[in-house]
Amino acid sequence: MKILRVISSMHPSKGGPCQGIRNIIPYFQKEGVITEVVCMDDATSNYPIVDDFTIYKVGIGKTSYQYQSELSNWLKENILNYDAVVVHGLWQYHNLAVYNVIKKLKKRGQKVPKVVVLPHGMLDPYFQKAPDRKMKAIRNEIIWHLTEKKCINTADAIFFTCQEEMRLAATTFKGYNPNKTINVGYGIQAPPLKNVEFKHAFEEICSAVVGKKYWLFLSRIHEKKGVDLLIQAYDKLSRLNPSLPELVIAGPTTSDYAQQMIKLASNNTKIHFPGMLQGAEKWGAFYGCQAYFLPSYQENFGIAIVEAMACEKPVMVSKNVNIWKEIKAGNGGWILDDLSDKGIYSALLEISEISEENIAIKGNQSYTTFQNNFNVQDRAAVFLSALNQL
């Protein structure tokens, strides 16, 4: 089998979807499945990592919609070389480009590859209801009726990363009527074994926590991640309890919002912003922390959450993280019922009072939850089985 993945960007800074592709491809390769990717990145650009699979870069798209006519041209010339096409994400041109090319080929009576769409949480009702997204919600409503509804309803299947995502997707837009919906799950590769080089790499980036205990937030520093609530709750508690573990907030700091968060935390010397962590420094951060926090307003899966679990760290997440039920069932962390600074404060207070021994026990349970639900080898087998059944 030969699969084409179509995505707006494969740059690692773009987060979960492109990382998910990188995670699963090695297991497809073991089964003799060839995967190639086409994306709208600059053809002359390089990523900060080296990939061992083919990526075609057709050029950066125009506007936030990422319109790029070269993508359509490339698909017309190459799409029949594949058995299946997997489209990652919605609301941008690449989804419509695949739809239009497939539609024209069908009209000519040609046998076309199966088409699967992975929404990656982009059908979550949060995006239509969030107070700060009113204009974007109107835009999405228009695009849904003009293009996305056709793309969703004519695809051979819609694949979801967890049961909660699949349930929520059916509640957001009128006219949602896909041919088939399948929860294929999502997974990550097991992290590299803990070693002292990881510790040193992280401590070089974040020397302020050398020899100290710390809690970790590692994700994009974005409005929907609840970073402001976490800072406010932590700041209040740390002033009452100076022996509280340090708080490391790791993620790109170039955005206006990230700079606002740095300013918000500027009076607390226990809060640290080391920037985006990759490779050894990232694994050093995970392995060295006591617990991982992501109190997000919306999270479809959360690769960093599962990476923390794979490093035997308990996690604190909100019920807006779509894998919270799996985490709760495995007793792998703490689930926020109240996503507010008060609710996070209560959770942090509870965590601060747990013994190191019991934190370690919860970390072991977190790891077991990862193995049972989010092991990429198992998820790859489910994904391929679902493709073969279409």
C-alpha positions as CSV (number, residue, x, y, z in Angstrom):
1,M,0.0,0.0,0.0
2,K,1.1,3.5,-0.8
3,I,-0.3,6.4,1.3
4,L,-0.3,10.1,0.6
5,R,-0.6,12.5,3.6
6,V,-1.8,16.0,2.7
7,I,-1.2,18.7,5.4
8,S,-0.7,22.4,5.4
9,S,2.8,22.2,7.0
10,M,5.3,19.6,8.3
11,H,7.4,22.0,10.3
12,P,7.8,20.7,13.8
13,S,6.8,24.0,15.3
14,K,3.3,23.5,13.9
15,G,2.5,21.0,16.7
16,G,0.6,17.7,16.9
17,P,-0.7,16.7,13.4
18,C,2.7,16.7,11.8
19,Q,4.3,15.0,14.8
20,G,1.6,12.4,14.7
21,I,2.6,11.6,11.1
22,R,6.2,11.3,12.1
23,N,5.3,9.0,15.0
24,I,3.4,6.4,13.0
25,I,5.3,6.2,9.8
26,P,8.1,3.8,11.1
27,Y,5.4,1.3,12.0
28,F,3.9,1.5,8.6
29,Q,7.3,1.0,7.1
30,K,7.7,-2.3,9.0
31,E,4.5,-3.5,7.3
32,G,5.8,-2.6,3.9
33,V,3.5,0.5,3.6
34,I,5.0,3.5,1.8
35,T,4.0,6.9,3.1
36,E,4.7,10.2,1.4
37,V,3.7,13.7,2.3
38,V,2.8,16.8,0.4
39,C,2.5,20.1,2.2
40,M,2.5,23.9,1.7
41,D,6.0,24.7,3.1
42,D,8.6,26.7,1.3
43,A,10.4,24.3,-1.2
44,T,13.8,25.8,-0.3
45,S,13.3,25.6,3.5
46,N,14.8,22.9,5.8
47,Y,13.3,21.6,9.0
48,P,15.3,21.4,12.2
49,I,15.0,17.6,12.1
50,V,15.8,15.0,9.4
51,D,13.0,12.8,8.1
52,D,13.5,9.4,6.4
53,F,10.4,9.6,4.2
54,T,9.6,11.8,1.2
55,I,8.0,15.2,1.7
56,Y,7.0,17.3,-1.3
57,K,6.9,21.0,-0.5
58,V,4.8,23.0,-3.0
59,G,5.3,26.4,-1.6
60,I,3.7,28.6,1.1
61,G,0.0,29.3,0.7
62,K,-1.6,32.8,0.6
63,T,-3.5,34.1,3.6
64,S,-4.6,32.1,6.6
65,Y,-6.6,29.9,4.2
66,Q,-3.2,28.8,2.7
67,Y,-4.4,28.9,-0.9
68,Q,-1.7,27.5,-3.1
69,S,-2.5,26.6,-6.8
70,E,0.7,24.5,-7.0
71,L,-0.8,22.0,-4.6
72,S,-3.7,21.4,-6.9
73,N,-1.4,21.0,-9.9
74,W,0.8,18.6,-7.9
75,L,-2.3,16.5,-6.9
76,K,-3.5,16.4,-10.5
77,E,-0.2,14.9,-11.6
78,N,0.4,12.5,-8.8
79,I,-2.6,11.5,-6.8
80,L,-3.3,8.4,-8.9
81,N,0.0,7.0,-7.7
82,Y,-1.5,6.3,-4.3
83,D,-3.9,3.8,-2.8
84,A,-5.1,6.1,-0.1
85,V,-5.0,9.9,0.6
86,V,-5.2,11.1,4.2
87,V,-6.1,14.7,4.6
88,H,-5.0,16.3,7.9
89,G,-7.0,19.2,9.3
90,L,-9.8,21.4,8.0
91,W,-10.5,25.1,7.2
92,Q,-7.6,25.4,4.7
93,Y,-7.2,25.0,1.0
94,H,-5.5,21.5,1.0
95,N,-8.8,19.9,2.0
96,L,-10.7,21.5,-0.9
97,A,-7.8,20.8,-3.3
98,V,-8.1,17.0,-2.7
99,Y,-11.9,17.1,-3.0
100,N,-11.8,18.9,-6.3
101,V,-9.1,16.7,-7.9
102,I,-10.9,13.5,-6.7
103,K,-14.2,14.8,-8.0
104,K,-12.9,15.5,-11.5
105,L,-11.2,12.1,-11.7
106,K,-14.4,10.3,-10.7
107,K,-16.3,12.2,-13.4
108,R,-13.8,10.8,-16.0
109,G,-14.6,7.3,-14.7
110,Q,-11.1,6.8,-13.3
111,K,-10.4,4.6,-10.2
112,V,-9.4,7.0,-7.5
113,P,-7.6,6.4,-4.1
114,K,-9.6,6.1,-1.0
115,V,-9.9,9.5,0.8
116,V,-9.8,9.8,4.6
117,V,-10.0,13.0,6.6
118,L,-8.5,13.5,10.1
119,P,-10.1,16.6,11.6
120,H,-7.6,16.7,14.5
121,G,-10.2,18.2,16.7
122,M,-11.2,21.0,14.3
123,L,-14.8,19.9,14.4
124,D,-14.9,20.5,18.2
125,P,-17.8,22.8,19.2
126,Y,-15.3,24.8,21.3
127,F,-14.2,26.7,18.2
128,Q,-17.7,27.8,17.4
129,K,-18.6,28.8,21.0
130,A,-15.4,30.4,22.5
131,P,-16.1,34.1,23.3
132,D,-12.9,35.3,21.7
133,R,-13.6,33.4,18.4
134,K,-16.8,35.0,17.3
135,M,-15.5,36.3,13.9
136,K,-13.7,33.0,13.3
137,A,-16.8,31.1,14.1
138,I,-18.8,33.0,11.5
139,R,-16.0,32.4,9.0
140,N,-16.0,28.7,9.8
141,E,-19.8,28.5,9.4
142,I,-19.5,30.0,5.9
143,I,-16.6,27.8,4.9
144,W,-18.5,24.8,6.2
145,H,-21.4,25.3,4.0
146,L,-19.4,26.3,0.9
147,T,-16.7,23.6,1.0
148,E,-15.9,21.7,4.2
149,K,-19.3,20.0,4.4
150,K,-18.8,18.5,0.9
151,C,-15.2,17.4,1.8
152,I,-16.4,15.7,4.9
153,N,-19.5,14.0,3.5
154,T,-17.9,12.7,0.3
155,A,-14.8,11.3,1.9
156,D,-14.7,7.5,2.3
157,A,-14.2,7.9,6.0
158,I,-13.5,10.3,8.8
159,F,-10.8,9.1,11.3
160,F,-10.8,10.3,14.8
161,T,-8.1,10.2,17.4
162,C,-10.3,9.3,20.4
163,Q,-13.9,8.5,21.2
164,E,-14.7,11.9,22.7
165,E,-13.5,13.7,19.5
166,M,-15.8,11.6,17.4
167,R,-18.7,12.2,19.7
168,L,-18.2,16.0,19.8
169,A,-17.7,16.3,16.0
170,A,-21.3,15.3,15.4
171,T,-22.7,18.1,17.5
172,T,-21.1,21.2,15.8
173,F,-22.5,21.8,12.3
174,K,-25.7,21.2,10.5
175,G,-25.4,18.9,7.5
176,Y,-22.7,16.7,9.1
177,N,-23.3,13.3,7.4
178,P,-20.1,11.4,6.7
179,N,-20.1,8.1,5.0
180,K,-18.2,6.4,7.8
181,T,-16.7,7.5,11.1
182,I,-14.0,5.5,12.8
183,N,-12.1,6.0,16.1
184,V,-8.6,4.8,15.1
185,G,-7.0,6.3,18.2
186,Y,-3.7,8.1,18.3
187,G,-0.3,7.2,19.7
188,I,3.3,8.2,20.2
189,Q,6.5,6.3,20.0
190,A,8.0,5.2,23.3
191,P,10.4,7.9,24.4
192,P,14.2,7.2,24.5
193,L,15.4,5.7,27.7
194,K,16.2,8.1,30.5
195,N,19.8,9.1,30.6
196,V,22.0,11.8,32.2
197,E,22.6,13.5,28.9
198,F,18.9,14.5,28.8
199,K,19.2,16.0,32.2
200,H,22.3,18.1,31.3
201,A,20.7,19.2,28.0
202,F,17.6,20.6,29.9
203,E,19.6,22.1,32.7
204,E,21.7,24.0,30.1
205,I,18.5,25.6,28.8
206,C,16.9,26.1,32.2
207,S,19.7,26.4,34.7
208,A,17.4,28.1,37.3
209,V,15.9,24.7,38.2
210,V,19.2,22.8,38.7
211,G,19.0,20.8,41.9
212,K,15.3,21.8,42.4
213,K,12.0,20.0,42.0
214,Y,9.7,21.4,39.3
215,W,6.3,21.0,37.7
216,L,6.1,21.3,33.9
217,F,3.9,22.9,31.3
218,L,5.2,22.1,27.8
219,S,3.1,23.1,24.8
220,R,2.4,26.1,22.7
221,I,2.0,29.2,24.9
222,H,-1.5,30.0,23.5
223,E,-4.7,31.5,24.8
224,K,-6.6,28.2,24.7
225,K,-4.0,26.4,26.8
226,G,-5.0,28.0,30.1
227,V,-1.5,29.3,30.8
228,D,-2.8,32.5,32.4
229,L,-4.9,30.6,34.9
230,L,-2.0,28.3,35.7
231,I,0.3,31.2,36.4
232,Q,-2.2,33.0,38.6
233,A,-3.0,29.9,40.6
234,Y,0.6,28.9,41.0
235,D,1.7,32.4,41.9
236,K,-0.9,32.6,44.7
237,L,0.0,29.2,46.1
238,S,3.8,29.6,45.9
239,R,3.6,32.8,48.0
240,L,1.8,30.8,50.7
241,N,4.1,27.9,50.3
242,P,7.7,28.9,49.4
243,S,8.8,25.2,49.2
244,L,6.5,24.5,46.3
245,P,8.3,23.0,43.3
246,E,9.3,25.5,40.6
247,L,7.1,25.9,37.6
248,V,8.6,25.6,34.1
249,I,6.5,26.9,31.2
250,A,8.2,25.6,28.1
251,G,7.1,26.6,24.6
252,P,7.9,29.2,21.9
253,T,8.0,32.7,23.4
254,T,7.9,34.8,20.3
255,S,4.2,35.4,20.2
256,D,2.5,38.5,21.8
257,Y,0.6,36.2,24.1
258,A,3.7,34.4,25.3
259,Q,5.3,37.8,26.0
260,Q,2.1,38.7,28.0
261,M,2.5,35.5,30.0
262,I,6.2,36.2,30.8
263,K,5.1,39.7,32.0
264,L,2.3,38.2,34.1
265,A,4.8,35.9,35.8
266,S,7.6,38.4,36.1
267,N,7.2,39.1,39.8
268,N,7.6,35.4,40.7
269,T,11.1,34.1,40.5
270,K,9.9,30.4,40.7
271,I,8.3,30.6,37.3
272,H,10.6,29.9,34.3
273,F,10.3,30.3,30.5
274,P,13.1,28.3,28.8
275,G,11.5,28.6,25.3
276,M,10.7,25.8,22.9
277,L,12.3,22.5,23.9
278,Q,13.3,19.8,21.4
279,G,15.2,16.5,21.4
280,A,17.4,15.8,24.5
281,E,16.4,19.0,26.3
282,K,12.7,18.1,25.9
283,W,13.1,14.6,27.2
284,G,15.2,16.0,30.1
285,A,12.4,18.3,31.0
286,F,9.9,15.4,31.0
287,Y,12.0,12.9,32.9
288,G,13.0,15.5,35.5
289,C,9.6,16.9,36.4
290,Q,7.4,15.8,39.2
291,A,4.2,16.2,37.2
292,Y,3.0,17.7,33.9
293,F,0.1,20.2,33.6
294,L,-2.1,21.2,30.7
295,P,-5.3,23.0,31.9
296,S,-6.5,23.6,28.3
297,Y,-9.8,25.1,27.1
298,Q,-9.6,22.7,24.2
299,E,-7.3,19.9,23.3
300,N,-8.1,17.2,20.9
301,F,-5.4,14.8,22.0
302,G,-2.3,16.4,23.4
303,I,0.8,14.7,22.3
304,A,2.9,16.3,25.0
305,I,0.5,15.0,27.6
306,V,1.0,11.4,26.4
307,E,4.8,12.0,26.1
308,A,4.8,12.9,29.8
309,M,2.8,9.8,30.6
310,A,5.3,7.7,28.6
311,C,8.0,9.1,30.9
312,E,6.0,7.9,33.9
313,K,4.8,11.3,35.0
314,P,1.3,11.9,36.3
315,V,-0.6,14.6,34.4
316,M,-3.1,17.3,35.4
317,V,-5.6,18.1,32.6
318,S,-9.0,19.7,32.2
319,K,-12.1,17.9,30.9
320,N,-11.6,19.9,27.7
321,V,-8.8,17.5,26.9
322,N,-10.5,14.8,24.9
323,I,-8.5,12.0,26.4
324,W,-9.4,12.9,30.0
325,K,-11.6,9.9,30.4
326,E,-8.8,7.5,29.5
327,I,-6.5,9.3,32.0
328,K,-9.1,9.2,34.7
329,A,-9.9,5.5,34.1
330,G,-6.2,4.6,34.4
331,N,-5.8,6.8,37.5
332,G,-2.9,8.5,35.7
333,G,-3.4,12.0,36.9
334,W,-5.8,14.7,38.1
335,I,-8.8,15.9,36.1
336,L,-9.9,19.5,36.6
337,D,-13.7,19.8,37.1
338,D,-13.3,23.6,37.4
339,L,-11.2,25.3,34.8
340,S,-10.5,28.5,36.6
341,D,-7.6,29.9,38.6
342,K,-9.5,28.8,41.8
343,G,-10.0,25.3,40.4
344,I,-6.4,25.0,39.4
345,Y,-5.3,26.4,42.7
346,S,-7.2,23.6,44.5
347,A,-5.6,21.0,42.3
348,L,-2.1,22.4,42.8
349,L,-2.7,22.4,46.5
350,E,-3.8,18.8,46.5
351,I,-0.8,17.8,44.4
352,S,1.6,19.7,46.6
353,E,0.5,17.7,49.6
354,I,1.0,14.2,48.0
355,S,4.2,12.4,49.1
356,E,6.9,11.7,46.6
357,E,6.2,8.0,46.9
358,N,2.6,8.4,46.0
359,I,3.5,10.8,43.1
360,A,5.7,7.9,41.8
361,I,2.9,5.4,42.1
362,K,0.6,7.8,40.1
363,G,3.4,8.1,37.6
364,N,3.5,4.3,37.1
365,Q,-0.3,4.3,36.6
366,S,0.1,7.1,34.1
367,Y,2.7,4.9,32.2
368,T,0.3,1.9,32.2
369,T,-2.4,4.2,30.8
370,F,-0.1,5.2,28.0
371,Q,0.8,1.6,27.2
372,N,-2.9,0.5,27.2
373,N,-4.3,3.4,25.1
374,F,-1.7,5.4,23.3
375,N,1.1,3.1,22.1
376,V,1.7,4.0,18.5
377,Q,2.5,0.5,17.4
378,D,-1.0,-0.7,18.4
379,R,-2.6,2.5,16.9
380,A,-0.8,1.9,13.6
381,A,-2.2,-1.5,13.4
382,V,-5.7,-0.2,14.0
383,F,-5.2,2.6,11.4
384,L,-4.0,0.2,8.7
385,S,-6.9,-2.2,9.4
386,A,-9.4,0.6,9.1
387,L,-7.8,1.7,5.8
388,N,-7.9,-1.8,4.4
389,Q,-11.6,-2.2,5.2
390,L,-12.6,0.9,3.2
